[in-house]
Amino acid sequence: MKGVLALLVLLAGCGSIIAPKSGGNGDSPGVYTITNLYDGSQASKERLAEWMDIEAQKVCHSPYSLISEESVPTINRLGEAIFSRLVWKIRCRGQTSE
């Protein structure tokens, strides 16, 4: 039963999460957090970063700035990292003038 619950939690977390990031007082328009899972390897992280770059461009519909990047490992009971979560905080810079 625990294995089934763990699988459900893992599957639920496999999709990308894109959420507005509030500045606490609501004065940070255009700031978003993008999160997704990868297997912990550098090659996988690089592929995911390329995909997240595309997602950030889609979210902003304009250029964006990467405010921060964080890699958060998920550790099992044996102390092993079973997968990692890559978290980007971005700020949309608005439309460029033509």
N, C-alpha and C positions, 0 to 999 in steps of 0.2 A: 504494500500500500504506500509506504514512504517513497518507493521508487517511482510509482505512478505520479505522486504529488510532485516530486522533484522534476520529473519529465514535463509535467504541465507548466510548472514555473519556468523551466528552461525554454519551452516552446513559446510561452507567452512573452518572454523577454527577447526573442530573436528578432522581432521587428524593430525598425528604426523608430526612435522617439524624437520628435521635434516639438519643442514647447517654448512658448514665449517665456523669457526670464524677466521677472519683475525686479525693478530696482528698489523695492521696498515701499517707495512712495509713488510708484507709477510713472516716474519721469524718465524712463529709459525705453522709449519706443524703438523698435527695430533690433532689440537684443534677444537672441534665441539660444537655446541649448539643443544640440543634436547629439544623440547617443546611439551607439550600436555595439554589438558583441563581436569579438574575434577570438581566435584560438590562442593568442598570446605570443605567437611568433612575429618576428620583425617583418617578414614578407607579408604576412596576413594583415598586419597593422598598416603597412604601406598601401596595400590594395584597398583596405577600408578607408584610408585617408583620401584616396582618389575618389572613391564613391561618395564620401561625405562632402568633398569639395563640390561635386555636382549637385548634391542635395541642398547645400547652402546657397548655391546660385539659384536653384529653383525657388527656395523659400524667399530669398530677397528680391528676385527679379531685377537685380542690379549688383554691382560689386559689393563685396563684404570684407570686413576685417576680422581675422581670427584673434579674439581677445585672450583665450586660454585653451590649452589642450591638456587633458588629464587621462591617464591610463590607470584603471582601477581593476586589480586582479580579484577574482572570486576564489577563495581558498576553501578546500574541502576539509574534513575532519583530520586528515593525515598531514595537513599543512602544505598540500600541493595546490598550485594554481591550476584550476580546471578550465578556465576561460577568463578573458579580460573584457572590460567595457571601456570603449574609447569615448570620451566626452569632450565635445567642442562647445565653447561659448563664442558666438559670433555677433557682430553688429552690422546690420545692413547700412550701407553708406548712401542709399538713395539713388535716384536716377542721375546718370551723367548727362551733361548738356551736350546737344548735338550741334 
